[in-house]
Amino acid sequence: MARRFWIETFGCPKNHVDSDKLGGTLLADGLVPATFSGDADLVVVNTCAFVEEARTESIEAVLALAAGRRPGAEVVVTGCLAERYGGQLAEALPEVDAVAGFGVPVHLGGRPGGTAVPAFDLLNLPRPPARSPWAYVKVAEGCDRACGFCAIPSFRGPQRSRSAESVVAEVAALGEGVREIVLVAQDLAAYGRDQGRGERRIVALIEAVAERVDRVRLLYLYPSDLTDALVDAMAGAGVAYFDLSLQHVSGPLLRRMRRWGDGRRFLERMATIRRRAPGAAFRSNFIVGYPGETEDDHDALLAFLDEAQLDWCGFFAWSPEDGTYAAGLDGRVEPALVAERLAECSERQDAITAQRRDALIGTDVEVLVDRPGVGRTYREAPEIDGIVRVPAELAVGELATVTIVAAEGPDLIAAGASGSGDPLAPRG
């Protein structure tokens, strides 16, 4: 009987791509997917190590999965937590059989019949066909930036971009049923800069992928790299959705973060984008409580939220990360004050998001049906933002025009399809 595997994934979309490729490797080695973790012979936990909360969640899951495994099953911890803390983690988790980053070969426990986990290059591994009408595709690994709060370059290394040909080949291999590709990387707009001559090649990559699918979405863009050509390429690829990595709006605080920009520059750039791509949707994330953040800085962020009118936004408390510049800074903000500021930001943004969703009531929108009764317009990134509830009879994978009749928090409710022609006909 074939050995069964289970992969539990935490963290960002890039980790989900890694897990997908790891699953493809295990399938090629003759293993088969388990129906649940307790039925698996091999349990792999792909961890996140970005902030303390993510590390805690990953470790708690490792312990729970180890406790619930079937007799003789092996547990492997991999991903960012394993790559960052390796030996320390192995010593702290005697419950697991191996702790290994993706580039480290492992033979589990030396047991007869134990699973060998080889070293491999995740970026260029093949992956199985997609199981939904959208898929993440990672186009680069690592990062060349030195943001004060981020430890990723210390364990993921400098940026290493894939060739455009390998990305397009992966898109093709995902299958004809994929209508939307979500490109991801630590520094997506800098794609190709490390491949000689220092030139970014993200626009050409978008255009190449757009020849194969209806929608190309980009996640994680540094505002300083968002050129007019990139804005036009994104809008032309069917997804005027701009996920901007802003982190804060106070100029002095951003300098302490070793980041570019300030609220005025961000608003000016967003205004330009809205002129070039009317109806553009915006998402961003902000760090609250970074060392040195003052009440004036916090008030500036609240004012920015009011003026920017972002569609989606996430707020995260700063956490001191070993080896980062910020870990040694003075001016730490009291946890109670950080919690208060987080609540204020979330309350302000929740109201803005609700208003922007309400504004879509009565409009006709094109949705991609992800699963029965659930779709998304270009305004919603998969697994991150709200959804559109659509009639259950719409086929999964179809692009359909529907009318929005109500909003429930971040989600929209659609009536039946509408518009000229056949509203259920796929585009392209």
PENORRA-V870912 format. One record per backbone hydrogen bond with DSSP energy under -1.0 kcal/mol. NH is the residue of the N-H (numbers start at 1). CO is the residue of the C=O. Records with the same first field share a line. If there is no record, write none. Layout:
# PENORRA-V870912
NH=CO  CO
This chain:
# PENORRA-V870912
5=32
6=42
8=44
10=46
16=12
17=13
18=14
19=15
20=16
21=17
22=18
23=19
24=20
25=21
26=22
27=23
28=24
29=25
30=27
31=26
32=3
34=5
39=36
40=37
41=4
42=4
43=74
44=6
45=76
46=8
47=78
55=51
56=52
57=53
58=54
59=55
60=56
61=57
62=58
63=59
64=60
65=61
66=62
67=63
68=64
73=70
74=41
76=43
77=98
78=45
80=47
83=79
84=80
85=81
86=82
88=85
89=85
90=86
91=87
92=88
93=89
96=93
97=75
98=75
100=77
104=101
106=117
108=115
111=108
114=111
117=106
120=102
125=122
130=174
135=180
137=182
139=184
141=160
143=157
148=257
150=147
154=151
155=152
156=152
157=153
160=141
162=139
167=163
168=164
169=165
170=166
171=167
172=168
173=169
174=170
175=172
178=175
179=133
180=133
181=215
182=135
183=217
184=137
190=187
191=188
193=190
195=192
199=196
201=191
205=201
206=202
207=203
208=204
209=205
210=206
212=209
213=209
215=179
216=237
217=181
219=183
221=243
225=222
226=223
227=225
231=227
232=228
233=229
234=230
235=231
236=232
237=233
238=235
239=234
241=239
242=281
244=242  283
245=221
246=244
247=285
248=246
254=250
255=251
256=252
257=253
258=255
259=254
263=249
266=262
267=263
268=264
269=265
270=266
271=267
272=268
273=269
274=270
275=271
276=272
277=273
280=277
281=240
283=242
284=312
286=314
287=247
288=316
292=331
293=290
298=294
299=295
300=296
301=297
302=298
303=299
304=300
305=301
306=302
307=303
308=304
309=305
311=282
312=282
314=284
316=286
318=288
324=321
326=148
328=325
329=326
338=334
339=335
340=336
341=337
342=338
343=339
344=340
345=341
346=342
347=343
348=344
349=345
350=346
351=347
352=348
353=349
354=350
355=351
356=352
357=353
358=354
359=355
360=357
361=358
362=404
363=360
365=402
367=400
368=376
369=398
370=374
371=374
374=371
375=388
376=368
380=377
384=381
385=381
388=375
389=412
390=373
394=391
397=369
398=395
400=367
401=423
402=365
404=363
405=413
406=413
408=411
411=408
412=387
413=406
414=389
415=403
418=401
425=422
